[in-house]
Amino acid sequence: MNRTIDSAQFGPLQISPDQILVCEEPLLGFEHLREFVLLEHPQFRPFTWLQSLESPELCFILAEARHFGLHYDLARFAPGQQGLSTLQLRVMVILPGNEHEPIRAHKLGPIWFDGESRRFGQRVVDATQVQDGVLSPENGQDGQQAMLPCMLVE
């Protein structure tokens, strides 16, 4: 049965059960939230929004780590190497304080997604385990599409 939430950013949303993502490794500071939906708007690619179903005013802007030129060892995020092929990493986007600053990524707290099981979580990594990244049009332009259950919003 579909659920309806009134998102502060997107208004009323009808969410089907197959779009719900379950947070297994809680987001830092939001440990009590477990159910989310990933929203995508074609006009704003490569960004997606991680919308909380339990707290409709909470929505994080995300992008695939590769768009920032960030690289992580995926094996650290897949227990026992299972699901490694369906695993994707996204990072929270840090919007600039003014128009002269670049859009940046929260590189030390990547969020892993397993599209097959519709699970995700956040892991903290050491600064030495990742390179710094700035959003660049050259990064992530290999034509790969996300294989996650995204809800299209307009």
C-alpha positions as CSV (number, residue, x, y, z in Angstrom):
1,M,0.0,0.0,0.0
2,N,1.3,3.4,-0.9
3,R,2.2,6.0,1.7
4,T,1.8,9.7,1.4
5,I,4.2,12.2,3.0
6,D,4.2,16.0,2.8
7,S,7.8,16.8,2.0
8,A,8.9,20.3,3.0
9,Q,11.0,20.5,-0.2
10,F,8.7,18.6,-2.7
11,G,5.2,18.8,-1.3
12,P,2.9,15.7,-1.2
13,L,4.6,12.5,-2.4
14,Q,3.0,9.1,-3.0
15,I,5.6,6.5,-2.0
16,S,5.2,2.9,-3.0
17,P,6.7,0.1,-0.8
18,D,9.3,-0.8,-3.5
19,Q,10.8,2.8,-3.3
20,I,11.5,2.7,0.4
21,L,15.1,2.4,1.4
22,V,15.9,1.1,4.9
23,C,18.9,2.7,6.8
24,E,21.0,-0.1,8.4
25,E,23.9,2.0,9.5
26,P,22.3,5.2,10.8
27,L,23.1,8.7,9.4
28,L,25.2,10.6,12.0
29,G,23.0,12.8,14.1
30,F,19.9,11.1,12.8
31,E,20.2,7.7,14.3
32,H,16.5,7.4,15.0
33,L,15.5,7.7,11.3
34,R,15.3,4.4,9.4
35,E,13.0,4.9,6.3
36,F,13.9,7.1,3.4
37,V,13.2,7.5,-0.3
38,L,15.6,8.6,-3.0
39,L,14.2,11.4,-5.2
40,E,15.5,12.4,-8.6
41,H,14.7,15.4,-10.7
42,P,16.0,15.3,-14.3
43,Q,16.7,19.0,-14.4
44,F,19.0,18.8,-11.4
45,R,21.2,15.7,-12.3
46,P,23.6,14.5,-11.0
47,F,22.0,15.4,-7.7
48,T,19.5,13.3,-5.8
49,W,17.6,13.9,-2.6
50,L,17.4,11.4,0.3
51,Q,14.0,12.2,1.8
52,S,13.2,11.0,5.3
53,L,9.7,9.3,5.6
54,E,9.6,9.7,9.3
55,S,10.7,13.4,9.4
56,P,9.3,15.0,6.2
57,E,11.2,18.3,6.8
58,L,14.5,16.4,6.5
59,C,16.0,15.9,3.1
60,F,19.7,15.6,2.1
61,I,21.2,16.5,-1.2
62,L,23.4,13.7,-2.5
63,A,25.6,12.9,-5.5
64,E,27.5,9.9,-6.6
65,A,31.0,10.0,-5.2
66,R,32.5,9.7,-8.7
67,H,31.0,13.1,-9.6
68,F,33.4,14.7,-7.2
69,G,36.3,12.5,-8.3
70,L,36.2,10.6,-5.0
71,H,37.2,7.0,-4.8
72,Y,36.6,4.6,-2.0
73,D,37.4,0.9,-1.5
74,L,34.0,-0.7,-2.0
75,A,35.0,-3.8,-0.2
76,R,35.0,-1.8,3.1
77,F,31.2,-1.2,2.5
78,A,30.1,-4.7,1.5
79,P,30.1,-7.3,4.3
80,G,31.7,-10.5,3.1
81,Q,32.0,-9.2,-0.5
82,Q,28.3,-10.0,-1.0
83,G,26.4,-7.4,-3.0
84,L,29.6,-5.7,-4.2
85,S,28.3,-5.5,-7.7
86,T,25.1,-3.7,-6.7
87,L,26.8,-1.3,-4.2
88,Q,27.0,2.4,-4.9
89,L,28.5,5.2,-2.9
90,R,27.0,8.7,-2.7
91,V,28.1,11.7,-0.6
92,M,26.2,14.5,1.0
93,V,26.6,17.7,-0.9
94,I,27.7,20.8,0.9
95,L,26.2,23.9,-0.7
96,P,28.5,26.9,-0.9
97,G,28.1,29.9,1.3
98,N,28.3,32.2,-1.7
99,E,28.4,32.0,-5.5
100,H,32.2,32.1,-5.7
101,E,32.7,29.0,-3.7
102,P,32.5,25.5,-5.3
103,I,30.0,22.9,-4.4
104,R,31.7,20.4,-2.2
105,A,31.2,16.9,-0.8
106,H,31.2,15.5,2.7
107,K,34.0,13.0,1.8
108,L,34.5,11.5,5.3
109,G,30.9,10.2,5.6
110,P,30.0,8.4,2.4
111,I,26.7,6.7,2.2
112,W,26.5,3.2,0.7
113,F,23.5,2.0,-1.1
114,D,22.6,-1.6,-2.1
115,G,20.0,-1.3,-4.8
116,E,19.1,-5.0,-4.8
117,S,18.2,-5.1,-1.1
118,R,17.1,-1.5,-0.8
119,R,19.4,-1.0,2.2
120,F,21.8,1.8,2.9
121,G,24.0,3.3,5.6
122,Q,26.7,5.8,6.4
123,R,30.3,4.9,7.3
124,V,32.9,7.3,8.6
125,V,36.2,6.9,6.9
126,D,39.6,8.3,7.7
127,A,40.8,11.3,5.7
128,T,43.7,9.3,4.3
129,Q,41.3,6.8,2.7
130,V,39.9,9.3,0.2
131,Q,41.0,12.1,-2.0
132,D,39.4,15.6,-1.7
133,G,36.8,16.3,-4.3
134,V,35.1,19.3,-5.9
135,L,32.2,18.9,-8.3
136,S,33.5,18.9,-11.8
137,P,31.8,18.4,-15.2
138,E,34.6,16.0,-16.2
139,N,33.9,13.6,-13.3
140,G,31.4,10.9,-13.7
141,Q,30.6,11.4,-17.3
142,D,30.9,7.8,-18.3
143,G,27.2,7.3,-19.0
144,Q,26.5,5.0,-16.1
145,Q,23.0,5.3,-14.7
146,A,22.0,4.7,-11.0
147,M,20.5,1.3,-10.4
148,L,18.7,2.4,-7.2
149,P,15.0,2.7,-6.7
150,C,14.6,6.5,-7.4
151,M,11.3,8.3,-7.4
152,L,11.1,10.8,-10.2
153,V,9.8,14.2,-9.2
154,E,9.0,17.2,-11.3
